[in-house]
Amino acid sequence: MSSRTLVAVMLATLVAVPAIAQDRPADNGQMVREKLQADKKLAVAQGLALTQAESTAFWPVYNNYQTDQGRVIDRLLQVIGDYAGAYQNMTDSTAHRLLESTIAIYRDRQALMESYLPKFRAVLPERKVARYYQIEQKIRAMLDYQVASEVPLIR
């Protein structure tokens, strides 16, 4: 992935996470999400340099994976919203529930990654599958960092 692409994805990420997590009109949040998805797709396309045959086979699997990842991200955003709503008056019970939900989300994210591995292996050579997973991990790490920097510690 080129540094230019990585910077573009990072900038989109920096704008997207707070905008989605805050109370904004649905259409604005959707526009931000679509921009982030387009930037991510560009980063993946540039990072993989797919042949025409690989591209034809890869993008439908990628799109399905992104849809499934979106559901996991939606759950995480819900937990972040719940956390924001409970932050001022956090109880042990609420902290417990939010922590359990977060751990379940990360577990499901990992399971999703594992479940798609054979699908990606069916359409790409192993080195490109590994490279794709590296790109996903870099983007995920940037998102996780952004979320972590925006969410204050429990008092």
DSSP file (Angstrom, degrees, kcal/mol; ACC not computed):
  #  RESIDUE AA STRUCTURE BP1 BP2  ACC     N-H-->O    O-->H-N    N-H-->O    O-->H-N    TCO  KAPPA ALPHA  PHI   PSI    X-CA   Y-CA   Z-CA
    1    1 A M              0   0    0      0, 0.0    42,-0.1     0, 0.0    43,-0.1   0.000 360.0 360.0 360.0 131.9    0.0    0.0    0.0
    2    2 A S     >  -     0   0    0      1,-0.1     4,-2.5    41,-0.1     5,-0.2  -0.346 360.0-119.3 -72.9 156.7    1.4    3.3   -0.9
    3    3 A S  H  > S+     0   0    0      1,-0.2     4,-2.4     2,-0.2     5,-0.2   0.851 114.8  56.4 -65.0 -32.6    2.0    6.0    1.7
    4    4 A R  H  > S+     0   0    0      2,-0.2     4,-2.2     1,-0.2    -1,-0.2   0.929 109.4  45.0 -62.9 -44.9   -0.4    8.3   -0.1
    5    5 A T  H  > S+     0   0    0      2,-0.2     4,-2.6     1,-0.2    -2,-0.2   0.916 112.1  52.0 -65.1 -43.0   -3.2    5.7    0.0
    6    6 A L  H  X S+     0   0    0     -4,-2.5     4,-2.5     1,-0.2    -1,-0.2   0.902 109.8  49.1 -60.9 -41.8   -2.5    4.9    3.6
    7    7 A V  H  X S+     0   0    0     -4,-2.4     4,-2.8     2,-0.2    -1,-0.2   0.901 110.1  51.9 -64.1 -41.2   -2.7    8.6    4.5
    8    8 A A  H  X S+     0   0    0     -4,-2.2     4,-2.4     2,-0.2    -2,-0.2   0.921 111.5  46.2 -61.8 -44.0   -6.0    8.9    2.6
    9    9 A V  H  X S+     0   0    0     -4,-2.6     4,-2.4     2,-0.2    -2,-0.2   0.912 112.7  50.8 -65.1 -41.6   -7.4    5.9    4.5
   10   10 A M  H  X S+     0   0    0     -4,-2.5     4,-2.8     2,-0.2    -2,-0.2   0.921 110.6  48.5 -62.1 -44.0   -6.2    7.4    7.8
   11   11 A L  H  X S+     0   0    0     -4,-2.8     4,-1.7     1,-0.2    -1,-0.2   0.917 111.8  49.1 -63.6 -41.9   -7.7   10.8    7.1
   12   12 A A  H  X S+     0   0    0     -4,-2.4     4,-2.6    -5,-0.2    -1,-0.2   0.899 112.3  49.8 -62.4 -38.9  -11.0    9.1    6.2
   13   13 A T  H  X S+     0   0    0     -4,-2.4     4,-2.1     2,-0.2    -2,-0.2   0.913 107.0  53.5 -65.0 -44.2  -10.8    7.1    9.4
   14   14 A L  H  < S+     0   0    0     -4,-2.8    -1,-0.2     1,-0.2    -2,-0.2   0.845 117.0  38.7 -62.0 -33.4  -10.1   10.2   11.5
   15   15 A V  H  X S+     0   0    0     -4,-1.7     4,-1.3    -5,-0.2    -1,-0.2   0.859 115.7  52.7 -81.3 -38.1  -13.2   11.9   10.1
   16   16 A A  H  X S+     0   0    0     -4,-2.6     4,-2.8    -5,-0.2     5,-0.3   0.918 100.9  53.1 -72.3 -47.7  -15.4    8.8   10.0
   17   17 A V  H  X S+     0   0    0     -4,-2.1     4,-2.4     1,-0.2     5,-0.2   0.941 113.9  39.8 -62.3 -51.8  -15.3    7.3   13.5
   18   18 A P  H  > S+     0   0    0      0, 0.0     4,-1.5     0, 0.0    -1,-0.2   0.900 116.6  52.1 -63.8 -36.4  -16.2   10.4   15.5
   19   19 A A  H  < S+     0   0    0     -4,-1.3    -2,-0.2     1,-0.2    -3,-0.2   0.893 113.9  42.3 -66.5 -39.0  -18.8   11.5   12.9
   20   20 A I  H  < S+     0   0    0     -4,-2.8     4,-0.2     1,-0.2    -1,-0.2   0.893 113.2  52.6 -73.7 -38.7  -20.5    8.1   13.0
   21   21 A A  H  < S+     0   0    0     -4,-2.4    -2,-0.2    -5,-0.3    -1,-0.2   0.745 100.7  73.9 -71.9 -23.4  -20.3    7.8   16.7
   22   22 A Q  S  < S-     0   0    0     -4,-1.5     2,-1.1    -5,-0.2    59,-0.1  -0.378 102.1 -88.8 -85.3 167.4  -21.9   11.1   17.4
   23   23 A D        +     0   0    0     -2,-0.1    -1,-0.1     6,-0.0    -2,-0.1  -0.677  69.1 147.7 -77.3 103.0  -25.6   12.0   16.9
   24   24 A R        -     0   0    0     -2,-1.1     5,-0.0    -4,-0.2    -5,-0.0  -0.897  57.1 -79.7-130.6 159.1  -25.7   13.1   13.3
   25   25 A P     >  -     0   0    0      0, 0.0     4,-2.1     0, 0.0     3,-0.5  -0.337  43.4-120.2 -57.8 144.5  -28.3   12.8   10.6
   26   26 A A  H  > S+     0   0    0      1,-0.2     4,-2.6     2,-0.2     5,-0.2   0.860 111.5  55.5 -57.5 -38.6  -28.4    9.3    9.1
   27   27 A D  H  > S+     0   0    0      2,-0.2     4,-2.1     1,-0.2    -1,-0.2   0.873 107.6  48.9 -66.4 -35.4  -27.6   10.6    5.6
   28   28 A N  H  > S+     0   0    0     -3,-0.5     4,-2.2     2,-0.2    -2,-0.2   0.929 113.2  46.7 -67.8 -45.4  -24.4   12.4    6.8
   29   29 A G  H  X S+     0   0    0     -4,-2.1     4,-2.4     1,-0.2    -2,-0.2   0.885 112.3  51.2 -61.8 -39.1  -23.2    9.3    8.7
   30   30 A Q  H  X S+     0   0    0     -4,-2.6     4,-2.6    -5,-0.2    -1,-0.2   0.889 108.3  51.5 -66.5 -39.1  -24.0    7.2    5.6
   31   31 A M  H  X S+     0   0    0     -4,-2.1     4,-2.1     2,-0.2    -2,-0.2   0.912 111.0  47.9 -63.5 -42.0  -22.0    9.6    3.4
   32   32 A V  H  X S+     0   0    0     -4,-2.2     4,-2.5     2,-0.2    -2,-0.2   0.922 111.9  49.8 -64.2 -44.0  -19.0    9.4    5.7
   33   33 A R  H  X S+     0   0    0     -4,-2.4     4,-2.6     1,-0.2    -2,-0.2   0.909 110.2  50.1 -61.8 -43.0  -19.3    5.6    5.8
   34   34 A E  H  X S+     0   0    0     -4,-2.6     4,-2.3     2,-0.2    -1,-0.2   0.882 110.5  50.4 -64.3 -37.7  -19.5    5.4    2.0
   35   35 A K  H  X S+     0   0    0     -4,-2.1     4,-2.6     2,-0.2    -2,-0.2   0.924 111.0  48.7 -64.6 -44.7  -16.4    7.6    1.7
   36   36 A L  H  X S+     0   0    0     -4,-2.5     4,-2.5     1,-0.2    -2,-0.2   0.920 111.8  49.3 -61.2 -44.3  -14.5    5.4    4.1
   37   37 A Q  H  X S+     0   0    0     -4,-2.6     4,-2.6     2,-0.2    -1,-0.2   0.900 111.4  49.1 -63.2 -40.8  -15.5    2.3    2.2
   38   38 A A  H  X S+     0   0    0     -4,-2.3     4,-2.2     2,-0.2    -2,-0.2   0.916 112.2  48.1 -65.3 -42.8  -14.4    3.8   -1.1
   39   39 A D  H  X S+     0   0    0     -4,-2.6     4,-2.2     2,-0.2    -2,-0.2   0.902 112.8  48.9 -63.6 -40.8  -11.1    4.9    0.3
   40   40 A K  H  X S+     0   0    0     -4,-2.5     4,-2.5     2,-0.2    -2,-0.2   0.923 109.9  51.0 -65.4 -43.6  -10.6    1.4    1.8
   41   41 A K  H  X S+     0   0    0     -4,-2.6     4,-2.8     1,-0.2    -1,-0.2   0.893 109.9  50.6 -61.8 -39.7  -11.4   -0.3   -1.5
   42   42 A L  H  X S+     0   0    0     -4,-2.2     4,-2.7     2,-0.2     5,-0.3   0.917 109.8  50.2 -62.9 -43.6   -8.9    1.9   -3.3
   43   43 A A  H  X S+     0   0    0     -4,-2.2     4,-2.3     2,-0.2    -2,-0.2   0.908 112.7  46.9 -61.6 -41.7   -6.2    1.1   -0.8
   44   44 A V  H  X S+     0   0    0     -4,-2.5     4,-2.1     2,-0.2     5,-0.3   0.935 112.1  49.9 -65.4 -46.3   -7.0   -2.6   -1.2
   45   45 A A  H  X S+     0   0    0     -4,-2.8     4,-1.8     1,-0.2     5,-0.4   0.921 115.3  42.9 -60.0 -45.1   -7.0   -2.4   -5.0
   46   46 A Q  H  < S+     0   0    0     -4,-2.7    -1,-0.2     1,-0.2    -2,-0.2   0.872 114.5  51.3 -69.2 -36.1   -3.7   -0.5   -5.0
   47   47 A G  H  < S+     0   0    0     -4,-2.3    -2,-0.2    -5,-0.3    -1,-0.2   0.788 116.5  38.3 -72.3 -28.0   -2.2   -2.8   -2.4
   48   48 A L  H  < S-     0   0    0     -4,-2.1    -2,-0.2    -5,-0.1    -1,-0.2   0.757  81.3-155.1 -96.4 -26.7   -3.1   -6.1   -4.2
   49   49 A A     <  -     0   0    0     -4,-1.8    -3,-0.1    -5,-0.3     2,-0.1   0.961  26.2-158.4  46.8  63.1   -2.5   -5.1   -7.9
   50   50 A L        -     0   0    0     -5,-0.4    -1,-0.1     1,-0.1     2,-0.1  -0.378  12.3-124.5 -73.9 146.2   -5.0   -7.8   -9.1
   51   51 A T     >  -     0   0    0     -2,-0.1     4,-2.8     1,-0.1     5,-0.2  -0.338  36.7-100.6 -73.5 170.5   -5.0   -9.3  -12.5
   52   52 A Q  H  > S+     0   0    0      2,-0.2     4,-2.3     1,-0.2     5,-0.2   0.924 125.1  47.4 -61.3 -44.1   -8.3   -9.0  -14.4
   53   53 A A  H  > S+     0   0    0      2,-0.2     4,-1.6     1,-0.2    -1,-0.2   0.915 114.0  47.1 -64.5 -43.1   -9.2  -12.7  -13.6
   54   54 A E  H  > S+     0   0    0      1,-0.2     4,-3.2     2,-0.2     5,-0.2   0.913 111.2  52.3 -63.5 -42.2   -8.3  -12.2   -9.9
   55   55 A S  H  X S+     0   0    0     -4,-2.8     4,-2.0     1,-0.2    -2,-0.2   0.917 106.6  52.4 -60.4 -45.1  -10.3   -9.0   -9.8
   56   56 A T  H  < S+     0   0    0     -4,-2.3    -1,-0.2     1,-0.2    -2,-0.2   0.883 118.8  36.3 -59.1 -40.0  -13.4  -10.6  -11.2
   57   57 A A  H  X S+     0   0    0     -4,-1.6     4,-0.8    66,-0.2    -2,-0.2   0.835 117.7  51.0 -82.5 -34.4  -13.2  -13.3   -8.6
   58   58 A F  H  X S+     0   0    0     -4,-3.2     4,-2.7    65,-0.2     3,-0.5   0.927  97.2  60.7 -74.2 -47.3  -12.0  -11.2   -5.7
   59   59 A W  H  X S+     0   0    0     -4,-2.0     4,-2.9     1,-0.3     5,-0.2   0.825 101.3  52.0 -62.2 -36.6  -14.4   -8.2   -5.5
   60   60 A P  H  > S+     0   0    0      0, 0.0     4,-2.0     0, 0.0    -1,-0.3   0.921 113.9  45.1 -63.2 -39.1  -17.6  -10.2   -4.9
   61   61 A V  H  X S+     0   0    0     -4,-0.8     4,-2.5    -3,-0.5    -2,-0.2   0.932 114.0  50.1 -66.1 -44.6  -16.0  -12.0   -2.0
   62   62 A Y  H  X S+     0   0    0     -4,-2.7     4,-2.8     1,-0.2     5,-0.2   0.926 109.5  50.7 -57.1 -47.7  -14.5   -8.7   -0.7
   63   63 A N  H  X S+     0   0    0     -4,-2.9     4,-2.1     1,-0.2    -1,-0.2   0.896 111.0  48.1 -61.6 -41.1  -17.9   -7.0   -0.9
   64   64 A N  H  X S+     0   0    0     -4,-2.0     4,-2.4     2,-0.2    -1,-0.2   0.911 112.0  50.3 -64.2 -41.7  -19.6   -9.8    1.0
   65   65 A Y  H  X S+     0   0    0     -4,-2.5     4,-3.0     1,-0.2    -2,-0.2   0.915 109.7  50.0 -62.4 -43.7  -16.9   -9.6    3.6
   66   66 A Q  H  X S+     0   0    0     -4,-2.8     4,-2.4     2,-0.2    -1,-0.2   0.884 109.2  52.0 -64.1 -37.9  -17.2   -5.9    4.0
   67   67 A T  H  X S+     0   0    0     -4,-2.1     4,-1.3     2,-0.2    -2,-0.2   0.937 112.9  44.5 -62.0 -46.1  -21.0   -6.2    4.4
   68   68 A D  H  X S+     0   0    0     -4,-2.4     4,-1.3     1,-0.2     3,-0.2   0.894 112.9  51.1 -66.4 -39.6  -20.5   -8.8    7.2
   69   69 A Q  H  X S+     0   0    0     -4,-3.0     4,-2.8     1,-0.2    -1,-0.2   0.878 103.6  60.7 -62.4 -36.9  -17.7   -6.6    8.7
   70   70 A G  H  X S+     0   0    0     -4,-2.4     4,-2.6     1,-0.2    -1,-0.2   0.864 100.7  53.5 -58.8 -37.3  -20.1   -3.7    8.6
   71   71 A R  H  X S+     0   0    0     -4,-1.3     4,-1.7    -3,-0.2    -1,-0.2   0.898 110.1  46.9 -65.2 -39.3  -22.5   -5.6   10.9
   72   72 A V  H  X S+     0   0    0     -4,-1.3     4,-2.2     2,-0.2    -2,-0.2   0.921 112.4  49.7 -67.0 -43.7  -19.7   -6.1   13.4
   73   73 A I  H  X S+     0   0    0     -4,-2.8     4,-2.8     1,-0.2    -2,-0.2   0.890 107.1  55.3 -62.5 -39.5  -18.7   -2.4   13.2
   74   74 A D  H  X S+     0   0    0     -4,-2.6     4,-1.9     1,-0.2    -1,-0.2   0.903 107.6  49.7 -59.7 -40.7  -22.4   -1.4   13.7
   75   75 A R  H  X S+     0   0    0     -4,-1.7     4,-2.2     2,-0.2    -1,-0.2   0.913 110.5  49.8 -63.7 -42.1  -22.4   -3.4   16.9
   76   76 A L  H  X S+     0   0    0     -4,-2.2     4,-2.5     1,-0.2    -2,-0.2   0.918 109.6  50.8 -63.3 -42.7  -19.2   -1.8   18.1
   77   77 A L  H  X S+     0   0    0     -4,-2.8     4,-2.5     1,-0.2    -1,-0.2   0.862 108.4  53.4 -62.9 -34.8  -20.6    1.7   17.3
   78   78 A Q  H  X S+     0   0    0     -4,-1.9     4,-2.7     2,-0.2    -1,-0.2   0.920 109.1  48.0 -64.5 -43.4  -23.7    0.7   19.3
   79   79 A V  H  X S+     0   0    0     -4,-2.2     4,-2.8     2,-0.2    -2,-0.2   0.907 111.2  50.8 -63.9 -40.9  -21.5   -0.2   22.3
   80   80 A I  H  X S+     0   0    0     -4,-2.5     4,-2.7     2,-0.2    -2,-0.2   0.919 111.3  48.5 -62.4 -42.4  -19.6    3.0   22.0
   81   81 A G  H  X S+     0   0    0     -4,-2.5     4,-2.2     2,-0.2    -2,-0.2   0.908 111.5  49.2 -62.7 -42.0  -22.9    4.9   21.9
   82   82 A D  H  X S+     0   0    0     -4,-2.7     4,-1.7     2,-0.2    -2,-0.2   0.905 111.3  50.5 -62.8 -41.1  -24.1    3.0   25.0
   83   83 A Y  H  X S+     0   0    0     -4,-2.8     4,-1.3     1,-0.2     3,-0.2   0.934 109.4  50.2 -61.8 -46.8  -20.8    3.8   26.7
   84   84 A A  H  < S+     0   0    0     -4,-2.7     4,-0.4     1,-0.2     3,-0.3   0.898 111.3  49.5 -59.6 -40.3  -21.1    7.5   25.9
   85   85 A G  H  < S+     0   0    0     -4,-2.2    -1,-0.2     1,-0.2    -2,-0.2   0.811 119.3  36.8 -68.8 -29.5  -24.7    7.5   27.3
   86   86 A A  H >< S+     0   0    0     -4,-1.7     3,-0.6    -3,-0.2    -1,-0.2   0.482  88.9  99.5 -99.5  -4.1  -23.6    5.8   30.5
   87   87 A Y  G >< S+     0   0    0     -4,-1.3     3,-1.0    -3,-0.3    68,-0.3   0.875  81.3  48.2 -55.3 -47.5  -20.2    7.5   30.9
   88   88 A Q  G 3  S+     0   0    0     -4,-0.4    -1,-0.3     1,-0.3    -2,-0.1   0.819 126.5  27.4 -66.1 -30.9  -21.3   10.1   33.5
   89   89 A N  G <  S+     0   0    0     -3,-0.6    -1,-0.3    -4,-0.2    -2,-0.2  -0.271  83.2 170.9-126.6  45.8  -23.1    7.6   35.7
   90   90 A M    <   -     0   0    0     -3,-1.0     2,-0.2     4,-0.1    -3,-0.1  -0.378  12.5-164.9 -64.8 127.0  -21.3    4.3   35.0
   91   91 A T     >  -     0   0    0     -2,-0.2     4,-2.6     1,-0.1     5,-0.2  -0.684  33.3-112.2-104.1 164.6  -22.2    1.5   37.3
   92   92 A D  H  > S+     0   0    0     -2,-0.2     4,-2.5     1,-0.2     5,-0.2   0.889 119.3  53.7 -60.8 -38.8  -20.4   -1.8   37.7
   93   93 A S  H  > S+     0   0    0      2,-0.2     4,-2.3     1,-0.2    -1,-0.2   0.919 110.7  44.5 -63.6 -44.2  -23.3   -3.6   36.1
   94   94 A T  H  > S+     0   0    0      2,-0.2     4,-2.7     1,-0.2     5,-0.2   0.914 112.7  51.6 -67.2 -42.5  -23.2   -1.3   33.0
   95   95 A A  H  X S+     0   0    0     -4,-2.6     4,-2.4     1,-0.2    -2,-0.2   0.910 110.5  49.9 -59.5 -42.0  -19.4   -1.6   32.8
   96   96 A H  H  X S+     0   0    0     -4,-2.5     4,-2.6     2,-0.2     5,-0.2   0.943 111.9  47.1 -61.1 -48.9  -19.7   -5.4   33.0
   97   97 A R  H  X S+     0   0    0     -4,-2.3     4,-2.2     1,-0.2    -2,-0.2   0.910 113.7  47.5 -61.2 -44.0  -22.3   -5.5   30.2
   98   98 A L  H  X S+     0   0    0     -4,-2.7     4,-2.4     2,-0.2    -1,-0.2   0.892 112.4  49.3 -66.6 -40.1  -20.3   -3.1   27.9
   99   99 A L  H  X S+     0   0    0     -4,-2.4     4,-2.5    -5,-0.2     5,-0.2   0.927 111.4  48.7 -65.2 -44.8  -17.1   -5.1   28.5
  100  100 A E  H  X S+     0   0    0     -4,-2.6     4,-2.2     1,-0.2    -2,-0.2   0.904 112.3  49.4 -61.3 -41.4  -18.8   -8.4   27.7
  101  101 A S  H  X S+     0   0    0     -4,-2.2     4,-2.1    -5,-0.2    -1,-0.2   0.910 111.0  49.5 -63.9 -42.4  -20.3   -6.9   24.6
  102  102 A T  H  X S+     0   0    0     -4,-2.4     4,-2.3     2,-0.2    -2,-0.2   0.921 110.7  48.7 -64.6 -44.3  -17.0   -5.5   23.4
  103  103 A I  H  X S+     0   0    0     -4,-2.5     4,-2.3     1,-0.2    -1,-0.2   0.904 110.8  51.4 -62.9 -40.8  -15.2   -8.8   24.0
  104  104 A A  H  X S+     0   0    0     -4,-2.2     4,-2.6    -5,-0.2    -1,-0.2   0.888 108.7  52.0 -62.7 -38.6  -17.9  -10.7   22.0
  105  105 A I  H  X S+     0   0    0     -4,-2.1     4,-2.4     2,-0.2    -2,-0.2   0.931 110.8  46.4 -64.3 -45.4  -17.6   -8.2   19.2
  106  106 A Y  H  X S+     0   0    0     -4,-2.3     4,-2.0     2,-0.2    -2,-0.2   0.875 112.6  51.0 -65.2 -36.7  -13.8   -8.8   18.9
  107  107 A R  H  X S+     0   0    0     -4,-2.3     4,-2.4     2,-0.2    -2,-0.2   0.922 112.0  46.9 -64.3 -43.7  -14.3  -12.5   19.1
  108  108 A D  H  X S+     0   0    0     -4,-2.6     4,-2.4     2,-0.2    -2,-0.2   0.857 108.7  55.2 -67.3 -34.9  -16.9  -12.3   16.3
  109  109 A R  H  X S+     0   0    0     -4,-2.4     4,-2.0     2,-0.2    -1,-0.2   0.921 110.3  45.8 -62.7 -43.6  -14.6  -10.1   14.3
  110  110 A Q  H  X S+     0   0    0     -4,-2.0     4,-2.3     2,-0.2    -2,-0.2   0.911 111.9  51.1 -65.1 -43.3  -11.9  -12.7   14.5
  111  111 A A  H  X S+     0   0    0     -4,-2.4     4,-2.5     1,-0.2    -2,-0.2   0.882 109.2  51.5 -62.9 -38.3  -14.3  -15.5   13.7
  112  112 A L  H  X S+     0   0    0     -4,-2.4     4,-1.7     2,-0.2    -1,-0.2   0.922 108.5  51.1 -63.5 -44.4  -15.5  -13.6   10.6
  113  113 A M  H  X S+     0   0    0     -4,-2.0     4,-0.8     1,-0.2    -2,-0.2   0.919 113.0  45.9 -58.4 -44.7  -11.9  -13.2    9.5
  114  114 A E  H >< S+     0   0    0     -4,-2.3     3,-0.5     1,-0.2    -1,-0.2   0.877 109.2  54.8 -67.2 -38.3  -11.3  -16.9    9.8
  115  115 A S  H 3< S+     0   0    0     -4,-2.5     4,-0.4     1,-0.2    -1,-0.2   0.796 109.6  47.4 -68.8 -27.0  -14.5  -17.9    8.1
  116  116 A Y  H 3X S+     0   0    0     -4,-1.7     4,-2.5    -3,-0.2     5,-0.3   0.626  88.3  87.3 -87.5 -13.6  -13.6  -15.8    5.0
  117  117 A L  H <X S+     0   0    0     -4,-0.8     4,-2.5    -3,-0.5     5,-0.2   0.915  89.7  46.4 -55.2 -48.4  -10.1  -17.2    4.7
  118  118 A P  H  > S+     0   0    0      0, 0.0     4,-1.3     0, 0.0    -1,-0.2   0.854 111.2  54.2 -63.5 -30.8  -11.1  -20.2    2.6
  119  119 A K  H  > S+     0   0    0     -4,-0.4     4,-0.5    -3,-0.3    -2,-0.2   0.915 111.5  43.4 -68.2 -42.5  -13.2  -17.9    0.4
  120  120 A F  H >X S+     0   0    0     -4,-2.5     4,-1.7     1,-0.2     3,-1.1   0.886 111.5  54.9 -68.9 -37.7  -10.3  -15.6   -0.3
  121  121 A R  H 3< S+     0   0    0     -4,-2.5    -1,-0.2    -5,-0.3    -2,-0.2   0.789 101.9  59.2 -64.8 -26.2   -8.0  -18.6   -0.8
  122  122 A A  H 3< S+     0   0    0     -4,-1.3    -1,-0.3    -5,-0.2    -2,-0.2   0.703 116.6  31.2 -74.2 -18.7  -10.4  -19.9   -3.4
  123  123 A V  H << S+     0   0    0     -3,-1.1    -2,-0.2    -4,-0.5   -65,-0.2   0.551 119.2  43.1-117.9 -11.2  -10.0  -16.7   -5.6
  124  124 A L  S  < S-     0   0    0     -4,-1.7    -1,-0.1   -67,-0.1     2,-0.0  -0.951  84.1 -99.6-135.0 153.7   -6.4  -15.5   -4.9
  125  125 A P    >>  -     0   0    0      0, 0.0     4,-2.1     0, 0.0     3,-0.6  -0.366  45.6-106.3 -64.4 154.6   -2.9  -16.9   -4.6
  126  126 A E  H 3> S+     0   0    0      1,-0.3     4,-2.7     2,-0.2     5,-0.2   0.847 117.8  55.4 -56.1 -40.1   -1.8  -17.4   -1.0
  127  127 A R  H 3> S+     0   0    0      1,-0.2     4,-2.3     2,-0.2    -1,-0.3   0.890 109.8  46.4 -63.5 -37.8    0.6  -14.5   -1.1
  128  128 A K  H <> S+     0   0    0     -3,-0.6     4,-2.7     2,-0.2    -1,-0.2   0.853 110.7  52.9 -73.5 -33.1   -2.1  -12.1   -2.2
  129  129 A V  H  X S+     0   0    0     -4,-2.1     4,-2.5     2,-0.2    -2,-0.2   0.949 111.4  46.5 -62.7 -47.2   -4.5  -13.5    0.5
  130  130 A A  H  X S+     0   0    0     -4,-2.7     4,-2.0     1,-0.2    -2,-0.2   0.913 113.1  49.6 -60.8 -42.5   -1.8  -12.9    3.1
  131  131 A R  H  X S+     0   0    0     -4,-2.3     4,-2.4     2,-0.2    -1,-0.2   0.909 109.5  51.6 -63.8 -41.9   -1.2   -9.4    1.7
  132  132 A Y  H  X S+     0   0    0     -4,-2.7     4,-2.8     1,-0.2    -2,-0.2   0.931 109.4  49.5 -60.2 -45.7   -4.9   -8.6    1.8
  133  133 A Y  H  X S+     0   0    0     -4,-2.5     4,-2.4     1,-0.2    -1,-0.2   0.854 109.3  53.0 -64.0 -33.6   -5.1   -9.7    5.4
  134  134 A Q  H  X S+     0   0    0     -4,-2.0     4,-2.5     2,-0.2    -1,-0.2   0.928 109.7  48.0 -63.9 -44.7   -2.1   -7.5    6.2
  135  135 A I  H  X S+     0   0    0     -4,-2.4     4,-2.4     2,-0.2     5,-0.2   0.939 112.2  49.2 -61.3 -47.2   -3.9   -4.5    4.5
  136  136 A E  H  X S+     0   0    0     -4,-2.8     4,-2.9     1,-0.2    -1,-0.2   0.919 111.1  50.4 -57.2 -44.2   -7.1   -5.3    6.5
  137  137 A Q  H  X S+     0   0    0     -4,-2.4     4,-2.7     2,-0.2    -1,-0.2   0.898 109.1  50.4 -64.1 -40.8   -5.1   -5.5    9.7
  138  138 A K  H  X S+     0   0    0     -4,-2.5     4,-2.0     2,-0.2    -1,-0.2   0.928 114.0  44.6 -62.5 -44.2   -3.4   -2.2    9.1
  139  139 A I  H  X S+     0   0    0     -4,-2.4     4,-2.4     2,-0.2    -2,-0.2   0.923 113.6  50.1 -65.6 -43.6   -6.7   -0.5    8.5
  140  140 A R  H  X S+     0   0    0     -4,-2.9     4,-3.1    -5,-0.2     5,-0.2   0.900 108.7  52.8 -61.1 -41.3   -8.3   -2.2   11.5
  141  141 A A  H  X S+     0   0    0     -4,-2.7     4,-2.6     2,-0.2    -1,-0.2   0.899 109.0  49.6 -62.4 -40.2   -5.4   -1.1   13.7
  142  142 A M  H  X S+     0   0    0     -4,-2.0     4,-2.4     2,-0.2    -2,-0.2   0.920 112.9  46.7 -64.4 -42.9   -5.9    2.5   12.6
  143  143 A L  H  X S+     0   0    0     -4,-2.4     4,-2.8     2,-0.2     5,-0.2   0.936 112.8  49.1 -63.6 -46.0   -9.6    2.3   13.3
  144  144 A D  H  X S+     0   0    0     -4,-3.1     4,-2.8     1,-0.2    -2,-0.2   0.906 111.6  49.9 -60.6 -41.5   -9.0    0.7   16.7
  145  145 A Y  H  X S+     0   0    0     -4,-2.6     4,-2.4    -5,-0.2    -1,-0.2   0.927 110.8  49.1 -62.4 -44.5   -6.4    3.4   17.5
  146  146 A Q  H  X S+     0   0    0     -4,-2.4     4,-1.4     2,-0.2    -2,-0.2   0.926 112.7  46.9 -62.5 -45.0   -8.8    6.2   16.6
  147  147 A V  H >X S+     0   0    0     -4,-2.8     4,-1.9     1,-0.2     3,-0.5   0.943 112.5  50.4 -61.7 -46.3  -11.6    4.7   18.6
  148  148 A A  H 3< S+     0   0    0     -4,-2.8    -1,-0.2     1,-0.2    -2,-0.2   0.866 110.3  49.6 -61.1 -36.5   -9.2    4.2   21.6
  149  149 A S  H 3< S+     0   0    0     -4,-2.4    -1,-0.2     1,-0.2    -2,-0.2   0.758 114.4  45.1 -75.3 -22.1   -8.0    7.8   21.4
  150  150 A E  H << S+     0   0    0     -4,-1.4    -2,-0.2    -3,-0.5    -1,-0.2   0.724  98.7  76.0 -91.6 -24.0  -11.6    9.2   21.3
  151  151 A V  S  < S-     0   0    0     -4,-1.9    -1,-0.1    -5,-0.1     2,-0.0  -0.800  77.9-137.5 -96.2 118.8  -13.1    7.1   24.0
  152  152 A P        -     0   0    0      0, 0.0     3,-0.1     0, 0.0    -2,-0.1  -0.335  25.8 -99.0 -72.2 154.2  -12.2    8.2   27.5
  153  153 A L        -     0   0    0      1,-0.1     2,-0.1     2,-0.1     0, 0.0  -0.364  46.2 -94.4 -66.7 150.1  -11.3    5.8   30.3
  154  154 A I              0   0    0      1,-0.1    -1,-0.1    -2,-0.1   -66,-0.1  -0.424 360.0 360.0 -63.6 139.0  -14.0    4.9   32.8
  155  155 A R              0   0    0    -68,-0.3    -1,-0.1    -2,-0.1    -2,-0.1   0.451 360.0 360.0 -84.6 360.0  -13.7    7.1   35.9
